[in-house]
């Protein structure tokens, strides 16, 4: 994928993650779904709230976790748990992969957040 498309996808992914757990509004909306693993959904609300905030604000991208520069994967620890998150790209029916992940009109994102041991 071209470097320009990767940068555009990264910007869209950052906007999408920033709306995790928030009712998004406006024309700049990136459409998608947010999924929590079973293990995360069993955590106390305070812990889950902290994890969601860290996913929203994640900026620790590097060559090993973001080789294409799309900001679609992250891993962090919150002192108790190791957390993984991943964004996948689907067509508008969520049935197949997106034909062009850089085009929000053709793409629906799914952000999945899980405890690392659930992977």
FIKOLZA-1660 file (N, C-alpha, C; in steps of 0.1 Angstrom, whole numbers, plus 5000, padded with zeros to 4 digits):
% residues 119
   i   px   py   pz ch aa at
   1 5008 4988 5000  A  X  N
   1 5000 5000 5000  A  X CA
   1 5009 5012 5000  A  X  C
   2 5005 5023 4993  A  X  N
   2 5013 5035 4992  A  X CA
   2 5014 5042 5006  A  X  C
   3 5025 5049 5007  A  X  N
   3 5027 5056 5020  A  X CA
   3 5016 5066 5023  A  X  C
   4 5011 5073 5012  A  X  N
   4 5000 5083 5014  A  X CA
   4 4988 5076 5019  A  X  C
   5 4984 5064 5014  A  X  N
   5 4973 5057 5018  A  X CA
   5 4975 5052 5033  A  X  C
   6 4986 5047 5036  A  X  N
   6 4989 5043 5050  A  X CA
   6 4987 5054 5059  A  X  C
   7 4992 5066 5056  A  X  N
   7 4990 5078 5065  A  X CA
   7 4976 5082 5066  A  X  C
   8 4968 5081 5056  A  X  N
   8 4954 5084 5056  A  X CA
   8 4947 5073 5065  A  X  C
   9 4950 5061 5063  A  X  N
   9 4944 5050 5072  A  X CA
   9 4948 5052 5086  A  X  C
  10 4960 5056 5089  A  X  N
  10 4964 5058 5103  A  X CA
  10 4956 5070 5109  A  X  C
  11 4954 5081 5101  A  X  N
  11 4946 5092 5107  A  X CA
  11 4932 5087 5110  A  X  C
  12 4926 5079 5100  A  X  N
  12 4912 5074 5103  A  X CA
  12 4912 5065 5115  A  X  C
  13 4922 5056 5116  A  X  N
  13 4922 5047 5127  A  X CA
  13 4924 5054 5140  A  X  C
  14 4932 5065 5141  A  X  N
  14 4933 5073 5153  A  X CA
  14 4920 5079 5157  A  X  C
  15 4913 5085 5147  A  X  N
  15 4900 5091 5149  A  X CA
  15 4890 5081 5154  A  X  C
  16 4890 5069 5148  A  X  N
  16 4881 5058 5152  A  X CA
  16 4883 5054 5166  A  X  C
  17 4896 5052 5170  A  X  N
  17 4900 5048 5183  A  X CA
  17 4896 5058 5194  A  X  C
  18 4898 5071 5190  A  X  N
  18 4895 5082 5199  A  X CA
  18 4880 5082 5203  A  X  C
  19 4871 5076 5195  A  X  N
  19 4857 5076 5198  A  X CA
  19 4853 5064 5205  A  X  C
  20 4862 5055 5208  A  X  N
  20 4859 5042 5215  A  X CA
  20 4852 5046 5229  A  X  C
  21 4839 5041 5230  A  X  N
  21 4832 5043 5242  A  X CA
  21 4825 5057 5242  A  X  C
  22 4825 5064 5232  A  X  N
  22 4819 5078 5231  A  X CA
  22 4810 5078 5219  A  X  C
  23 4798 5084 5221  A  X  N
  23 4789 5086 5210  A  X CA
  23 4794 5096 5200  A  X  C
  24 4799 5092 5189  A  X  N
  24 4805 5101 5179  A  X CA
  24 4794 5109 5172  A  X  C
  25 4798 5121 5168  A  X  N
  25 4789 5130 5161  A  X CA
  25 4797 5137 5149  A  X  C
  26 4790 5142 5140  A  X  N
  26 4796 5151 5129  A  X CA
  26 4798 5143 5116  A  X  C
  27 4803 5151 5107  A  X  N
  27 4806 5147 5093  A  X CA
  27 4819 5139 5092  A  X  C
  28 4827 5140 5102  A  X  N
  28 4840 5134 5102  A  X CA
  28 4840 5120 5108  A  X  C
  29 4829 5114 5108  A  X  N
  29 4826 5101 5115  A  X CA
  29 4833 5089 5108  A  X  C
  30 4840 5081 5115  A  X  N
  30 4845 5068 5110  A  X CA
  30 4836 5057 5115  A  X  C
  31 4829 5050 5106  A  X  N
  31 4819 5041 5110  A  X CA
  31 4825 5027 5113  A  X  C
  32 4821 5021 5124  A  X  N
  32 4826 5008 5128  A  X CA
  32 4820 5003 5141  A  X  C
  33 4825 4992 5145  A  X  N
  33 4821 4985 5158  A  X CA
  33 4833 4984 5167  A  X  C
  34 4829 4983 5180  A  X  N
  34 4839 4982 5191  A  X CA
  34 4836 4969 5198  A  X  C
  35 4846 4960 5199  A  X  N
  35 4843 4947 5205  A  X CA
  35 4853 4945 5217  A  X  C
  36 4847 4940 5228  A  X  N
  36 4855 4936 5240  A  X CA
  36 4855 4921 5241  A  X  C
  37 4867 4915 5245  A  X  N
  37 4867 4901 5247  A  X CA
  37 4859 4898 5260  A  X  C
  38 4856 4885 5261  A  X  N
  38 4849 4880 5273  A  X CA
  38 4857 4884 5286  A  X  C
  39 4870 4882 5285  A  X  N
  39 4878 4884 5297  A  X CA
  39 4877 4899 5301  A  X  C
  40 4878 4908 5292  A  X  N
  40 4877 4922 5295  A  X CA
  40 4863 4926 5300  A  X  C
  41 4853 4920 5294  A  X  N
  41 4839 4924 5299  A  X CA
  41 4836 4919 5313  A  X  C
  42 4845 4910 5318  A  X  N
  42 4843 4906 5332  A  X CA
  42 4850 4914 5342  A  X  C
  43 4858 4923 5338  A  X  N
  43 4866 4932 5347  A  X CA
  43 4857 4942 5354  A  X  C
  44 4861 4947 5365  A  X  N
  44 4854 4958 5372  A  X CA
  44 4854 4970 5363  A  X  C
  45 4843 4978 5364  A  X  N
  45 4841 4990 5355  A  X CA
  45 4853 4999 5356  A  X  C
  46 4859 5001 5367  A  X  N
  46 4870 5011 5369  A  X CA
  46 4882 5006 5361  A  X  C
  47 4885 4993 5361  A  X  N
  47 4896 4988 5353  A  X CA
  47 4893 4989 5338  A  X  C
  48 4881 4985 5334  A  X  N
  48 4878 4986 5320  A  X CA
  48 4878 5000 5315  A  X  C
  49 4874 5010 5323  A  X  N
  49 4874 5024 5319  A  X CA
  49 4888 5028 5317  A  X  C
  50 4897 5024 5325  A  X  N
  50 4911 5028 5324  A  X CA
  50 4917 5022 5311  A  X  C
  51 4914 5009 5308  A  X  N
  51 4919 5003 5296  A  X CA
  51 4913 5010 5284  A  X  C
  52 4900 5013 5284  A  X  N
  52 4894 5020 5272  A  X CA
  52 4901 5033 5270  A  X  C
  53 4904 5040 5280  A  X  N
  53 4911 5053 5279  A  X CA
  53 4925 5052 5273  A  X  C
  54 4932 5041 5277  A  X  N
  54 4945 5038 5272  A  X CA
  54 4945 5034 5257  A  X  C
  55 4934 5027 5253  A  X  N
  55 4933 5024 5239  A  X CA
  55 4930 5036 5231  A  X  C
  56 4921 5045 5236  A  X  N
  56 4918 5057 5229  A  X CA
  56 4931 5066 5226  A  X  C
  57 4939 5067 5236  A  X  N
  57 4950 5076 5236  A  X CA
  57 4964 5069 5232  A  X  C
  58 4964 5057 5228  A  X  N
  58 4976 5050 5225  A  X CA
  58 4984 5057 5214  A  X  C
  59 4997 5059 5216  A  X  N
  59 5005 5065 5206  A  X CA
  59 5019 5058 5205  A  X  C
  60 5021 5047 5212  A  X  N
  60 5034 5040 5212  A  X CA
  60 5035 5031 5200  A  X  C
  61 5035 5037 5188  A  X  N
  61 5036 5030 5175  A  X CA
  61 5051 5030 5172  A  X  C
  62 5056 5018 5167  A  X  N
  62 5069 5017 5163  A  X CA
  62 5070 5006 5152  A  X  C
  63 5082 5003 5147  A  X  N
  63 5084 4994 5136  A  X CA
  63 5079 4980 5139  A  X  C
  64 5080 4976 5152  A  X  N
  64 5076 4962 5155  A  X CA
  64 5061 4960 5156  A  X  C
  65 5054 4970 5160  A  X  N
  65 5039 4969 5162  A  X CA
  65 5031 4976 5151  A  X  C
  66 5038 4984 5142  A  X  N
  66 5031 4991 5132  A  X CA
  66 5040 4992 5119  A  X  C
  67 5043 4981 5113  A  X  N
  67 5053 4981 5102  A  X CA
  67 5048 4988 5090  A  X  C
  68 5034 4989 5088  A  X  N
  68 5029 4996 5076  A  X CA
  68 5024 5010 5079  A  X  C
  69 5026 5015 5092  A  X  N
  69 5023 5028 5096  A  X CA
  69 5008 5031 5096  A  X  C
  70 4999 5021 5098  A  X  N
  70 4985 5023 5098  A  X CA
  70 4978 5025 5111  A  X  C
  71 4986 5023 5122  A  X  N
  71 4980 5025 5136  A  X CA
  71 4968 5015 5138  A  X  C
  72 4970 5003 5134  A  X  N
  72 4959 4993 5135  A  X CA
  72 4961 4982 5145  A  X  C
  73 4972 4984 5153  A  X  N
  73 4975 4974 5164  A  X CA
  73 4982 4980 5175  A  X  C
  74 4979 4976 5187  A  X  N
  74 4987 4981 5199  A  X CA
  74 4987 4971 5210  A  X  C
  75 4997 4972 5219  A  X  N
  75 4998 4964 5230  A  X CA
  75 5004 4972 5242  A  X  C
  76 4998 4970 5253  A  X  N
  76 5003 4977 5265  A  X CA
  76 5000 4970 5278  A  X  C
  77 5006 4973 5289  A  X  N
  77 5003 4968 5302  A  X CA
  77 4997 4979 5310  A  X  C
  78 4988 4975 5319  A  X  N
  78 4982 4985 5328  A  X CA
  78 4985 4981 5343  A  X  C
  79 4996 4976 5345  A  X  N
  79 5001 4971 5358  A  X CA
  79 4996 4958 5362  A  X  C
  80 4984 4954 5358  A  X  N
  80 4978 4941 5361  A  X CA
  80 4977 4932 5349  A  X  C
  81 4972 4938 5338  A  X  N
  81 4969 4930 5326  A  X CA
  81 4978 4935 5314  A  X  C
  82 4980 4925 5305  A  X  N
  82 4986 4928 5292  A  X CA
  82 4974 4929 5283  A  X  C
  83 4973 4940 5275  A  X  N
  83 4962 4943 5267  A  X CA
  83 4967 4943 5252  A  X  C
  84 4959 4937 5243  A  X  N
  84 4961 4938 5229  A  X CA
  84 4948 4945 5223  A  X  C
  85 4950 4953 5212  A  X  N
  85 4939 4958 5205  A  X CA
  85 4943 4957 5190  A  X  C
  86 4933 4955 5181  A  X  N
  86 4935 4954 5167  A  X CA
  86 4923 4960 5160  A  X  C
  87 4926 4967 5149  A  X  N
  87 4915 4972 5140  A  X CA
  87 4916 4964 5127  A  X  C
  88 4904 4958 5123  A  X  N
  88 4903 4951 5111  A  X CA
  88 4893 4959 5101  A  X  C
  89 4895 4957 5088  A  X  N
  89 4888 4965 5078  A  X CA
  89 4878 4956 5070  A  X  C
  90 4865 4959 5070  A  X  N
  90 4855 4951 5063  A  X CA
  90 4848 4960 5053  A  X  C
  91 4840 4953 5044  A  X  N
  91 4832 4960 5035  A  X CA
  91 4820 4966 5043  A  X  C
  92 4811 4973 5037  A  X  N
  92 4800 4980 5044  A  X CA
  92 4790 4970 5050  A  X  C
  93 4790 4958 5046  A  X  N
  93 4781 4948 5052  A  X CA
  93 4788 4939 5063  A  X  C
  94 4800 4942 5065  A  X  N
  94 4808 4934 5075  A  X CA
  94 4810 4920 5071  A  X  C
  95 4809 4917 5059  A  X  N
  95 4809 4903 5054  A  X CA
  95 4823 4899 5048  A  X  C
  96 4829 4908 5041  A  X  N
  96 4842 4906 5035  A  X CA
  96 4852 4917 5038  A  X  C
  97 4864 4915 5035  A  X  N
  97 4874 4925 5037  A  X CA
  97 4871 4938 5028  A  X  C
  98 4875 4949 5033  A  X  N
  98 4873 4962 5026  A  X CA
  98 4881 4962 5013  A  X  C
  99 4874 4967 5002  A  X  N
  99 4882 4968 4989  A  X CA
  99 4892 4979 4990  A  X  C
 100 4890 4989 4999  A  X  N
 100 4900 5000 5000  A  X CA
 100 4899 5006 5014  A  X  C
 101 4907 5001 5024  A  X  N
 101 4906 5006 5037  A  X CA
 101 4908 5021 5039  A  X  C
 102 4913 5028 5029  A  X  N
 102 4915 5042 5030  A  X CA
 102 4903 5050 5027  A  X  C
 103 4892 5043 5022  A  X  N
 103 4880 5050 5018  A  X CA
 103 4869 5047 5028  A  X  C
 104 4865 5057 5036  A  X  N
 104 4855 5054 5046  A  X CA
 104 4841 5051 5041  A  X  C
 105 4839 5054 5028  A  X  N
 105 4826 5050 5022  A  X CA
 105 4825 5036 5018  A  X  C
 106 4837 5029 5017  A  X  N
 106 4838 5015 5014  A  X CA
 106 4842 5006 5026  A  X  C
 107 4844 5012 5037  A  X  N
 107 4851 5005 5048  A  X CA
 107 4843 5006 5061  A  X  C
 108 4842 4995 5068  A  X  N
 108 4837 4995 5082  A  X CA
 108 4848 4989 5091  A  X  C
 109 4852 4996 5101  A  X  N
 109 4862 4991 5110  A  X CA
 109 4856 4983 5122  A  X  C
 110 4864 4974 5127  A  X  N
 110 4861 4967 5139  A  X CA
 110 4873 4967 5148  A  X  C
 111 4872 4974 5159  A  X  N
 111 4882 4975 5169  A  X CA
 111 4880 4964 5180  A  X  C
 112 4889 4954 5181  A  X  N
 112 4887 4944 5191  A  X CA
 112 4898 4946 5202  A  X  C
 113 4894 4946 5214  A  X  N
 113 4903 4948 5225  A  X CA
 113 4902 4935 5234  A  X  C
 114 4914 4930 5238  A  X  N
 114 4914 4917 5246  A  X CA
 114 4925 4917 5255  A  X  C
 115 4924 4908 5265  A  X  N
 115 4935 4904 5274  A  X CA
 115 4945 4896 5265  A  X  C
 116 4958 4898 5266  A  X  N
 116 4967 4892 5258  A  X CA
 116 4966 4876 5258  A  X  C
 117 4963 4871 5270  A  X  N
 117 4963 4856 5271  A  X CA
 117 4951 4850 5264  A  X  C
 118 4941 4859 5260  A  X  N
 118 4929 4854 5252  A  X CA
 118 4932 4852 5237  A  X  C
 119 4944 4857 5233  A  X  N
 119 4947 4857 5218  A  X CA
 119 4949 4843 5214  A  X  C
% end
